Amino acid sequence: MKSQRRGKDKDLQNPSQLAARSLSTHSLKSASGDPQSGDAGAAGGEDWLPPKVLLKPPGQLQLTEQELNEEFTRILNANNPHAPQNIARYNNKERVFKASPNVDHFVVHFEFDGYLVYKGDDSGNGDGTGEGSKAFGGLAGIGGGEGEGESKGPLRNQFNFSERAAQTVNNPYRERSTNTEPPPQKTFNYTVNQWSIFDAYMEDLQQKEKVTKDKSKAGNAAGAKGHKDEDKNILPTESHSEDVYHKNAELKKALIIIERMANQNTFDDIAQDYKYWEDASDELNEKKTGTLLPLWKFVCEKDKKKQVTSVCWNPENTDLFSVGYGSYDFSKQGPGMIACFTLKNPSYPEYLYTTESGVMCLDFHPQHPSMLAVGLYDGTVQVYNMQKKTDPLIYKSTSKSGKHSDPVWQVCWQKDDLDDNANFYSVSSDGRVTQWTLVQNELTSTDVIRLKYDPTRTFDNVNTDDGTIFNLSGGCCFDFHKKIEHLFVVGTEDGVIHKCSITYNNQYLMSYDDHQMAVYTVRFNPFHGNVFLSASADWTVKLWDHTKDKPLATFDLNGPVGDVAWAPYSSTVFAAVTAEGKVFVYDLNENKYEPICEQQVVRKAKLTHCVFNKFDPILLVGDDKGAVISLKLSPNLRKVNNADCAAVFQV
């Protein structure tokens, strides 16, 4: 007992423990009641319970009695704390966005659709005989009668129910069938060999020839009665008998648009280069040289064996150009063809005309872009009106009207005369430079000058005494001065260039004798009229001042030069093509001795003609295989300059 008391005394020596013990004793007394108050029930048998010890955290906040008695009211609402509060909707009436005050706070935490129906539920069918009643109301079925256990009807679907009045009656289906007799059948066999197939093809060919002869006879009979053939002078695309759709203008226009769209998709990479390609290497090139990017290649499938004898851009439609097909070989002459292509459809020409002889030259009228003058190999000149769908040939020269006796090598439109009649000029190998005037329905001619042959001209110190046989010198090309309308120069087969005037038809104003072979092209500068270029078969291109009889410069291209053309954007840039298949581009302002571009364009073919586009940096070149290739000039080849070429070579 002493040891226990000592332990208790030791425990009571801690003041915190004494305070906790006193607090717990006080709380027990207050809970059980005062034993001295006379309450027997309160002083019952709770003394034997162990004392309760209330634990209090050491850092608990001490509140006053007033703070403990203060009441805090908390209101619970059904708002969804995760619902957005800044929803804006467009107000069509006020035409502004406004914040929406109504936000849906409904949240489903759990949902379960049951399928049991209680017996006493009013939502059932009223008789309590459903599946739910069988499951939960089995005892009720025992106490009920036999009538109560029988089902009066199916239960309503409580989850997908619709009133009978809202339901529609499906129409009954009716089947109809018809018995027919099977189609007649026939079994046959035949032994086929090579000779029977040949005979069948020959028989079919004879029938087609007979039908063609009958149609031609009927057409001739109709023409004798005064009816005109609508397809005259127009070459159809293919010899189909169902070409009725060509007569519908709207349908034909829609087909042309669809064809262009299809070709644009087919040649999309080339179209992108045509529009956006720029050679970045030009900026890094110290020599300031350029390149030519090949774009589309235009080939007429109807006449692949013909040569490209002329190329000309339309002055108004920037994407339209015409190509003349013929032959420079005397032994391979035949019908010619005129094809008008557009950059929007490189697969097939927009217009196609056939001629009786090979086409040697053509030119568009500068004020009337639908008028096309054409010179043929047999000496005939023709004028086409491309606006006319039928009979586009409106003028044609004859022997009576002064037709040339040799091939017409060049035609060129000039300004209208004093009577406002359109006129153009032509040069031929017969030695005549002729003016043609379009008067109503007649084509009249006037000889401007006859190119006289010079018998005193020598080649390599050899005197040519054949002047007694040939009185006239054959003309190959000519070009008019851009500012002096009556002045022009003519290149001949002898290599001599003559300066002539419309007002003087008996003599030359000046002769330029420096080429050793035929002169194929002469071109006046469009910016400075005193300067002109000449291209010859003696492998040279010469730069002339028409006031001097000696050339300012000579450029040797190591091959027969087929054509030369001035650039329409610069006075010092020109291009030339050779029989070696090369294209040369010179810029006299950058380098007056060497070309800034020398590029091989074709292989195993001779380039015959070249022409610049006046609106886009495009150069067209034609070859003797019947192909026309479009080339895009790099930035170094299309620098704009207005310097005088003659001043460049003055010392």
DOMARMAR-72574 format. One record per residue (C-alpha): z negated, y, x negated; residue in three letters; residue number from 1. Coordinates in steps of 0.1 Angstrom, whole numbers, plus 5000, padded with zeros to 4 digits. Layout:
    Z    Y    X code pos
    Z    Y    X  ALA NUM
...
END
This chain:
    Z    Y    X code pos
 5000 5000 5000  MET   1
 4993 5024 4972  LYS   2
 5027 5018 4956  SER   3
 5044 5025 4989  GLN   4
 5025 5058 4994  ARG   5
 5033 5069 4959  ARG   6
 5070 5062 4966  GLY   7
 5067 5082 4998  LYS   8
 5049 5110 4980  ASP   9
 5076 5112 4954  LYS  10
 5103 5114 4981  ASP  11
 5085 5142 4999  LEU  12
 5083 5163 4968  GLN  13
 5120 5173 4972  ASN  14
 5121 5205 4993  PRO  15
 5156 5198 5007  SER  16
 5146 5165 5019  GLN  17
 5114 5179 5035  LEU  18
 5135 5205 5054  ALA  19
 5160 5178 5066  ALA  20
 5130 5156 5076  ARG  21
 5114 5184 5096  SER  22
 5147 5193 5113  LEU  23
 5153 5158 5123  SER  24
 5117 5154 5136  THR  25
 5121 5186 5156  HIS  26
 5154 5174 5171  SER  27
 5139 5141 5181  LEU  28
 5110 5157 5198  LYS  29
 5131 5180 5217  SER  30
 5153 5152 5228  ALA  31
 5125 5128 5238  SER  32
 5101 5154 5252  GLY  33
 5066 5164 5242  ASP  34
 5042 5134 5244  PRO  35
 5013 5157 5252  GLN  36
 5031 5173 5283  SER  37
 5021 5144 5305  GLY  38
 5057 5132 5310  ASP  39
 5052 5095 5309  ALA  40
 5088 5086 5313  GLY  41
 5098 5109 5284  ALA  42
 5071 5095 5262  ALA  43
 5084 5060 5268  GLY  44
 5093 5035 5242  GLY  45
 5116 5056 5219  GLU  46
 5090 5060 5192  ASP  47
 5101 5027 5177  TRP  48
 5137 5041 5170  LEU  49
 5146 5052 5135  PRO  50
 5148 5089 5131  PRO  51
 5183 5105 5133  LYS  52
 5194 5125 5104  VAL  53
 5220 5153 5111  LEU  54
 5243 5159 5082  LEU  55
 5253 5195 5076  LYS  56
 5281 5204 5051  PRO  57
 5269 5227 5023  PRO  58
 5296 5254 5029  GLY  59
 5294 5255 5067  GLN  60
 5298 5290 5083  LEU  61
 5266 5304 5098  GLN  62
 5273 5319 5133  LEU  63
 5250 5340 5153  THR  64
 5238 5332 5188  GLU  65
 5262 5357 5203  GLN  66
 5292 5343 5184  GLU  67
 5283 5308 5195  LEU  68
 5281 5318 5232  ASN  69
 5315 5336 5231  GLU  70
 5343 5318 5251  GLU  71
 5379 5315 5240  PHE  72
 5406 5308 5266  THR  73
 5436 5287 5256  ARG  74
 5465 5284 5279  ILE  75
 5488 5254 5276  LEU  76
 5525 5260 5286  ASN  77
 5555 5237 5289  ALA  78
 5577 5256 5264  ASN  79
 5596 5236 5238  ASN  80
 5587 5251 5204  PRO  81
 5619 5237 5189  HIS  82
 5642 5253 5215  ALA  83
 5664 5281 5201  PRO  84
 5654 5316 5212  GLN  85
 5684 5335 5199  ASN  86
 5713 5321 5219  ILE  87
 5740 5347 5225  ALA  88
 5768 5343 5251  ARG  89
 5798 5364 5257  TYR  90
 5796 5386 5289  ASN  91
 5831 5389 5303  ASN  92
 5821 5417 5326  LYS  93
 5807 5440 5299  GLU  94
 5829 5425 5271  ARG  95
 5800 5421 5247  VAL  96
 5777 5393 5234  PHE  97
 5743 5392 5250  LYS  98
 5712 5372 5242  ALA  99
 5706 5345 5269  SER 100
 5670 5348 5283  PRO 101
 5671 5314 5300  ASN 102
 5664 5286 5276  VAL 103
 5661 5250 5286  ASP 104
 5627 5237 5276  HIS 105
 5630 5203 5292  PHE 106
 5623 5175 5268  VAL 107
 5624 5138 5276  VAL 108
 5599 5119 5255  HIS 109
 5604 5086 5271  PHE 110
 5626 5072 5299  GLU 111
 5629 5038 5313  PHE 112
 5648 5028 5344  ASP 113
 5633 4998 5361  GLY 114
 5649 4975 5385  TYR 115
 5619 4962 5405  LEU 116
 5611 4974 5440  VAL 117
 5576 4973 5454  TYR 118
 5572 4958 5488  LYS 119
 5555 4989 5504  GLY 120
 5579 5014 5488  ASP 121
 5599 5034 5513  ASP 122
 5629 5036 5489  SER 123
 5637 4999 5496  GLY 124
 5656 4986 5526  ASN 125
 5625 4986 5548  GLY 126
 5620 4949 5553  ASP 127
 5604 4941 5520  GLY 128
 5627 4912 5513  THR 129
 5643 4923 5480  GLY 130
 5638 4909 5446  GLU 131
 5609 4932 5439  GLY 132
 5592 4920 5471  SER 133
 5597 4885 5460  LYS 134
 5581 4892 5426  ALA 135
 5552 4913 5437  PHE 136
 5548 4904 5474  GLY 137
 5548 4866 5473  GLY 138
 5515 4865 5492  LEU 139
 5529 4886 5519  ALA 140
 5557 4861 5525  GLY 141
 5532 4833 5530  ILE 142
 5513 4851 5558  GLY 143
 5545 4864 5576  GLY 144
 5567 4846 5600  GLY 145
 5601 4831 5595  GLU 146
 5620 4862 5606  GLY 147
 5603 4884 5581  GLU 148
 5614 4862 5552  GLY 149
 5651 4864 5561  GLU 150
 5672 4892 5545  SER 151
 5689 4916 5569  LYS 152
 5713 4929 5543  GLY 153
 5718 4937 5506  PRO 154
 5696 4962 5489  LEU 155
 5710 4996 5482  ARG 156
 5717 5005 5446  ASN 157
 5691 5031 5440  GLN 158
 5706 5042 5407  PHE 159
 5743 5046 5415  ASN 160
 5743 5051 5453  PHE 161
 5769 5069 5473  SER 162
 5771 5075 5510  GLU 163
 5796 5055 5531  ARG 164
 5811 5088 5544  ALA 165
 5820 5099 5509  ALA 166
 5838 5067 5501  GLN 167
 5876 5063 5506  THR 168
 5894 5032 5518  VAL 169
 5918 5017 5493  ASN 170
 5952 5010 5508  ASN 171
 5961 4973 5510  PRO 172
 5987 4961 5485  TYR 173
 6020 4947 5497  ARG 174
 6042 4925 5476  GLU 175
 6080 4923 5481  ARG 176
 6103 4899 5463  SER 177
 6140 4893 5465  THR 178
 6157 4861 5456  ASN 179
 6190 4867 5437  THR 180
 6216 4843 5424  GLU 181
 6215 4839 5386  PRO 182
 6243 4857 5367  PRO 183
 6273 4836 5359  PRO 184
 6273 4820 5325  GLN 185
 6302 4807 5304  LYS 186
 6301 4788 5272  THR 187
 6330 4791 5249  PHE 188
 6337 4784 5212  ASN 189
 6364 4793 5188  TYR 190
 6373 4785 5152  THR 191
 6376 4817 5131  VAL 192
 6393 4820 5098  ASN 193
 6405 4848 5076  GLN 194
 6440 4850 5092  TRP 195
 6426 4853 5127  SER 196
 6403 4881 5117  ILE 197
 6433 4899 5100  PHE 198
 6454 4895 5131  ASP 199
 6427 4909 5153  ALA 200
 6423 4940 5131  TYR 201
 6460 4946 5130  MET 202
 6462 4943 5168  GLU 203
 6434 4968 5172  ASP 204
 6451 4992 5148  LEU 205
 6484 4990 5167  GLN 206
 6466 4998 5199  GLN 207
 6450 5029 5183  LYS 208
 6483 5041 5169  GLU 209
 6499 5037 5203  LYS 210
 6471 5058 5220  VAL 211
 6475 5085 5193  THR 212
 6513 5087 5198  LYS 213
 6508 5090 5236  ASP 214
 6483 5118 5231  LYS 215
 6506 5137 5207  SER 216
 6535 5134 5231  LYS 217
 6514 5147 5259  ALA 218
 6502 5176 5237  GLY 219
 6538 5185 5228  ASN 220
 6548 5185 5264  ALA 221
 6519 5207 5273  ALA 222
 6528 5231 5245  GLY 223
 6563 5233 5257  ALA 224
 6550 5245 5291  LYS 225
 6531 5273 5275  GLY 226
 6497 5258 5271  HIS 227
 6479 5265 5238  LYS 228
 6460 5239 5219  ASP 229
 6424 5250 5217  GLU 230
 6417 5232 5184  ASP 231
 6448 5246 5165  LYS 232
 6441 5256 5129  ASN 233
 6405 5243 5132  ILE 234
 6396 5212 5113  LEU 235
 6372 5191 5134  PRO 236
 6341 5177 5117  THR 237
 6350 5141 5126  GLU 238
 6378 5126 5147  SER 239
 6357 5117 5177  HIS 240
 6371 5116 5212  SER 241
 6339 5129 5228  GLU 242
 6339 5164 5213  ASP 243
 6333 5179 5246  VAL 244
 6300 5194 5235  TYR 245
 6318 5218 5212  HIS 246
 6331 5237 5242  LYS 247
 6296 5245 5253  ASN 248
 6287 5276 5232  ALA 249
 6250 5275 5239  GLU 250
 6247 5238 5230  LEU 251
 6268 5243 5198  LYS 252
 6245 5272 5188  LYS 253
 6214 5250 5194  ALA 254
 6229 5222 5173  LEU 255
 6237 5246 5144  ILE 256
 6200 5258 5144  ILE 257
 6187 5222 5145  ILE 258
 6210 5213 5116  GLU 259
 6198 5242 5095  ARG 260
 6162 5233 5102  MET 261
 6168 5197 5091  ALA 262
 6186 5208 5059  ASN 263
 6158 5233 5052  GLN 264
 6133 5204 5054  ASN 265
 6156 5182 5032  THR 266
 6160 5209 5005  PHE 267
 6126 5224 5008  ASP 268
 6118 5223 4971  ASP 269
 6151 5241 4963  ILE 270
 6143 5267 4990  ALA 271
 6109 5273 4975  GLN 272
 6125 5278 4940  ASP 273
 6151 5302 4955  TYR 274
 6124 5323 4971  LYS 275
 6095 5323 4946  TYR 276
 6105 5308 4912  TRP 277
 6102 5331 4882  GLU 278
 6106 5319 4847  ASP 279
 6073 5327 4830  ALA 280
 6087 5320 4795  SER 281
 6108 5353 4797  ASP 282
 6076 5373 4791  GLU 283
 6068 5354 4759  LEU 284
 6104 5354 4745  ASN 285
 6108 5379 4717  GLU 286
 6146 5377 4718  LYS 287
 6145 5387 4755  LYS 288
 6168 5358 4764  THR 289
 6169 5342 4799  GLY 290
 6177 5311 4818  THR 291
 6196 5300 4849  LEU 292
 6180 5277 4874  LEU 293
 6204 5255 4893  PRO 294
 6198 5256 4931  LEU 295
 6221 5242 4958  TRP 296
 6254 5225 4951  LYS 297
 6281 5230 4978  PHE 298
 6308 5204 4981  VAL 299
 6334 5200 5009  CYS 300
 6337 5163 5017  GLU 301
 6371 5169 5033  LYS 302
 6388 5178 5001  ASP 303
 6369 5166 4970  LYS 304
 6400 5163 4948  LYS 305
 6409 5200 4951  LYS 306
 6398 5227 4926  GLN 307
 6378 5258 4934  VAL 308
 6404 5285 4930  THR 309
 6384 5315 4945  SER 310
 6349 5324 4955  VAL 311
 6339 5355 4974  CYS 312
 6307 5368 4990  TRP 313
 6306 5383 5025  ASN 314
 6298 5420 5022  PRO 315
 6275 5421 5053  GLU 316
 6260 5386 5056  ASN 317
 6240 5381 5024  THR 318
 6239 5343 5026  ASP 319
 6276 5337 5036  LEU 320
 6304 5331 5011  PHE 321
 6339 5317 5012  SER 322
 6355 5292 4989  VAL 323
 6392 5286 4984  GLY 324
 6405 5251 4975  TYR 325
 6438 5245 4958  GLY 326
 6452 5233 4925  SER 327
 6463 5250 4893  TYR 328
 6483 5219 4883  ASP 329
 6520 5223 4893  PHE 330
 6525 5186 4898  SER 331
 6495 5182 4921  LYS 332
 6502 5206 4949  GLN 333
 6494 5200 4985  GLY 334
 6476 5215 5016  PRO 335
 6448 5239 5008  GLY 336
 6415 5246 5025  MET 337
 6392 5276 5032  ILE 338
 6355 5268 5036  ALA 339
 6328 5293 5044  CYS 340
 6293 5281 5033  PHE 341
 6259 5296 5040  THR 342
 6227 5292 5019  LEU 343
 6209 5281 5051  LYS 344
 6231 5250 5054  ASN 345
 6244 5236 5021  PRO 346
 6255 5203 5035  SER 347
 6285 5214 5055  TYR 348
 6305 5246 5058  PRO 349
 6301 5270 5088  GLU 350
 6339 5276 5090  TYR 351
 6367 5254 5079  LEU 352
 6404 5262 5079  TYR 353
 6434 5243 5066  THR 354
 6465 5259 5051  THR 355
 6500 5245 5045  GLU 356
 6498 5253 5007  SER 357
 6470 5255 4982  GLY 358
 6447 5285 4984  VAL 359
 6448 5306 4952  MET 360
 6427 5337 4961  CYS 361
 6408 5353 4990  LEU 362
 6389 5385 4997  ASP 363
 6367 5398 5026  PHE 364
 6373 5432 5041  HIS 365
 6344 5456 5030  PRO 366
 6341 5473 5064  GLN 367
 6352 5444 5087  HIS 368
 6334 5413 5073  PRO 369
 6352 5390 5097  SER 370
 6386 5398 5082  MET 371
 6396 5375 5054  LEU 372
 6428 5379 5033  ALA 373
 6442 5348 5016  VAL 374
 6469 5342 4990  GLY 375
 6486 5308 4988  LEU 376
 6505 5289 4961  TYR 377
 6538 5291 4979  ASP 378
 6537 5330 4979  GLY 379
 6524 5334 5014  THR 380
 6496 5359 5022  VAL 381
 6475 5354 5054  GLN 382
 6448 5372 5073  VAL 383
 6422 5354 5093  TYR 384
 6398 5367 5119  ASN 385
 6367 5345 5117  MET 386
 6354 5359 5150  GLN 387
 6382 5342 5170  LYS 388
 6373 5306 5179  LYS 389
 6409 5297 5185  THR 390
 6439 5308 5165  ASP 391
 6420 5326 5138  PRO 392
 6452 5332 5118  LEU 393
 6463 5366 5130  ILE 394
 6488 5376 5102  TYR 395
 6511 5357 5080  LYS 396
 6538 5368 5057  SER 397
 6573 5354 5059  THR 398
 6605 5357 5039  SER 399
 6617 5384 5063  LYS 400
 6585 5405 5057  SER 401
 6588 5403 5019  GLY 402
 6570 5371 5010  LYS 403
 6563 5364 4973  HIS 404
 6584 5338 4957  SER 405
 6557 5326 4933  ASP 406
 6519 5319 4937  PRO 407
 6497 5348 4947  VAL 408
 6470 5350 4922  TRP 409
 6448 5377 4936  GLN 410
 6444 5398 4968  VAL 411
 6422 5429 4972  CYS 412
 6414 5451 5002  TRP 413
 6417 5488 4999  GLN 414
 6408 5518 5022  LYS 415
 6428 5523 5054  ASP 416
 6459 5544 5051  ASP 417
 6465 5577 5068  LEU 418
 6474 5560 5101  ASP 419
 6441 5540 5100  ASP 420
 6459 5508 5094  ASN 421
 6441 5482 5073  ALA 422
 6459 5473 5041  ASN 423
 6455 5451 5010  PHE 424
 6473 5444 4977  TYR 425
 6485 5413 4961  SER 426
 6499 5402 4927  VAL 427
 6521 5373 4920  SER 428
 6539 5355 4892  SER 429
 6572 5369 4905  ASP 430
 6562 5402 4888  GLY 431
 6555 5421 4920  ARG 432
 6524 5441 4930  VAL 433
 6527 5445 4968  THR 434
 6509 5464 4994  GLN 435
 6505 5447 5028  TRP 436
 6498 5468 5059  THR 437
 6485 5454 5092  LEU 438
 6505 5470 5119  VAL 439
 6497 5457 5154  GLN 440
 6511 5421 5154  ASN 441
 6532 5425 5123  GLU 442
 6525 5424 5085  LEU 443
 6547 5448 5066  THR 444
 6550 5449 5028  SER 445
 6558 5476 5002  THR 446
 6563 5469 4965  ASP 447
 6540 5491 4945  VAL 448
 6554 5482 4910  ILE 449
 6575 5455 4894  ARG 450
 6561 5443 4861  LEU 451
 6589 5446 4836  LYS 452
 6591 5422 4807  TYR 453
 6588 5436 4772  ASP 454
 6613 5418 4749  PRO 455
 6601 5436 4718  THR 456
 6566 5421 4719  ARG 457
 6560 5396 4690  THR 458
 6535 5367 4686  PHE 459
 6525 5360 4650  ASP 460
 6555 5380 4636  ASN 461
 6579 5360 4657  VAL 462
 6602 5380 4679  ASN 463
 6607 5367 4714  THR 464
 6643 5374 4724  ASP 465
 6640 5357 4758  ASP 466
 6639 5390 4777  GLY 467
 6675 5386 4787  THR 468
 6665 5356 4808  ILE 469
 6632 5369 4823  PHE 470
 6635 5404 4836  ASN 471
 6600 5405 4851  LEU 472
 6566 5395 4837  SER 473
 6543 5374 4858  GLY 474
 6512 5391 4870  GLY 475
 6479 5371 4870  CYS 476
 6452 5396 4881  CYS 477
 6445 5433 4889  PHE 478
 6417 5456 4898  ASP 479
 6414 5491 4912  PHE 480
 6394 5519 4896  HIS 481
 6361 5524 4915  LYS 482
 6365 5562 4917  LYS 483
 6401 5570 4912  ILE 484
 6417 5552 4942  GLU 485
 6454 5553 4930  HIS 486
 6446 5539 4895  LEU 487
 6446 5501 4888  PHE 488
 6451 5477 4859  VAL 489
 6472 5445 4859  VAL 490
 6468 5415 4837  GLY 491
 6499 5394 4829  THR 492
 6508 5360 4817  GLU 493
 6520 5375 4784  ASP 494
 6485 5387 4775  GLY 495
 6494 5424 4781  VAL 496
 6473 5446 4804  ILE 497
 6491 5475 4821  HIS 498
 6475 5506 4837  LYS 499
 6495 5516 4867  CYS 500
 6493 5540 4896  SER 501
 6503 5537 4932  ILE 502
 6521 5571 4931  THR 503
 6542 5560 4900  TYR 504
 6561 5528 4906  ASN 505
 6587 5530 4879  ASN 506
 6567 5530 4847  GLN 507
 6533 5521 4832  TYR 508
 6507 5548 4824  LEU 509
 6494 5527 4795  MET 510
 6496 5492 4781  SER 511
 6468 5473 4763  TYR 512
 6482 5447 4740  ASP 513
 6455 5427 4723  ASP 514
 6453 5393 4740  HIS 515
 6474 5365 4727  GLN 516
 6475 5344 4759  MET 517
 6475 5349 4797  ALA 518
 6449 5373 4811  VAL 519
 6431 5356 4840  TYR 520
 6407 5384 4851  THR 521
 6403 5421 4848  VAL 522
 6372 5439 4863  ARG 523
 6363 5476 4864  PHE 524
 6327 5485 4859  ASN 525
 6311 5494 4893  PRO 526
 6289 5521 4877  PHE 527
 6311 5536 4850  HIS 528
 6347 5535 4861  GLY 529
 6363 5541 4827  ASN 530
 6352 5508 4814  VAL 531
 6367 5474 4824  PHE 532
 6365 5438 4811  LEU 533
 6393 5413 4806  SER 534
 6391 5375 4803  ALA 535
 6419 5355 4787  SER 536
 6428 5320 4778  ALA 537
 6427 5329 4741  ASP 538
 6389 5323 4743  TRP 539
 6379 5360 4743  THR 540
 6365 5386 4766  VAL 541
 6373 5422 4757  LYS 542
 6357 5454 4767  LEU 543
 6381 5483 4773  TRP 544
 6380 5520 4779  ASP 545
 6411 5527 4800  HIS 546
 6417 5560 4781  THR 547
 6421 5540 4748  LYS 548
 6446 5514 4739  ASP 549
 6422 5494 4717  LYS 550
 6393 5473 4729  PRO 551
 6357 5486 4724  LEU 552
 6344 5451 4718  ALA 553
 6356 5415 4717  THR 554
 6334 5385 4726  PHE 555
 6345 5351 4714  ASP 556
 6333 5323 4737  LEU 557
 6348 5293 4719  ASN 558
 6368 5282 4749  GLY 559
 6393 5294 4775  PRO 560
 6376 5319 4797  VAL 561
 6382 5313 4834  GLY 562
 6365 5343 4850  ASP 563
 6343 5373 4842  VAL 564
 6322 5394 4866  ALA 565
 6300 5425 4864  TRP 566
 6265 5424 4877  ALA 567
 6260 5446 4908  PRO 568
 6225 5457 4897  TYR 569
 6231 5468 4861  SER 570
 6260 5485 4843  SER 571
 6255 5465 4811  THR 572
 6252 5430 4824  VAL 573
 6282 5407 4830  PHE 574
 6287 5369 4832  ALA 575
 6316 5347 4821  ALA 576
 6325 5311 4826  VAL 577
 6346 5288 4803  THR 578
 6365 5256 4805  ALA 579
 6338 5239 4785  GLU 580
 6314 5241 4815  GLY 581
 6293 5269 4801  LYS 582
 6280 5301 4816  VAL 583
 6275 5332 4793  PHE 584
 6254 5362 4804  VAL 585
 6256 5393 4783  TYR 586
 6233 5424 4785  ASP 587
 6249 5451 4762  LEU 588
 6218 5472 4764  ASN 589
 6197 5444 4748  GLU 590
 6222 5427 4725  ASN 591
 6258 5439 4722  LYS 592
 6269 5410 4700  TYR 593
 6254 5378 4713  GLU 594
 6248 5366 4749  PRO 595
 6212 5366 4762  ILE 596
 6220 5334 4780  CYS 597
 6243 5305 4771  GLU 598
 6238 5275 4794  GLN 599
 6257 5243 4800  GLN 600
 6261 5240 4838  VAL 601
 6285 5210 4843  VAL 602
 6297 5181 4823  ARG 603
 6332 5167 4823  LYS 604
 6344 5197 4844  ALA 605
 6359 5231 4838  LYS 606
 6344 5262 4853  LEU 607
 6370 5283 4871  THR 608
 6353 5313 4888  HIS 609
 6320 5331 4890  CYS 610
 6306 5359 4913  VAL 611
 6273 5377 4917  PHE 612
 6254 5382 4949  ASN 613
 6250 5419 4957  LYS 614
 6216 5414 4973  PHE 615
 6198 5384 4957  ASP 616
 6196 5373 4920  PRO 617
 6221 5345 4926  ILE 618
 6252 5336 4906  LEU 619
 6279 5313 4921  LEU 620
 6301 5292 4898  VAL 621
 6330 5270 4908  GLY 622
 6346 5241 4889  ASP 623
 6378 5221 4890  ASP 624
 6361 5192 4907  LYS 625
 6357 5211 4940  GLY 626
 6320 5219 4936  ALA 627
 6303 5253 4938  VAL 628
 6268 5256 4921  ILE 629
 6244 5284 4929  SER 630
 6222 5296 4899  LEU 631
 6192 5318 4900  LYS 632
 6188 5344 4873  LEU 633
 6155 5347 4854  SER 634
 6138 5381 4851  PRO 635
 6153 5389 4817  ASN 636
 6188 5385 4832  LEU 637
 6184 5409 4860  ARG 638
 6170 5440 4844  LYS 639
 6182 5472 4861  VAL 640
 6200 5495 4838  ASN 641
 6225 5523 4843  ASN 642
 6236 5530 4807  ALA 643
 6272 5537 4798  ASP 644
 6288 5507 4781  CYS 645
 6313 5529 4762  ALA 646
 6284 5549 4748  ALA 647
 6267 5517 4735  VAL 648
 6297 5510 4712  PHE 649
 6303 5545 4700  GLN 650
 6295 5550 4664  VAL 651
END
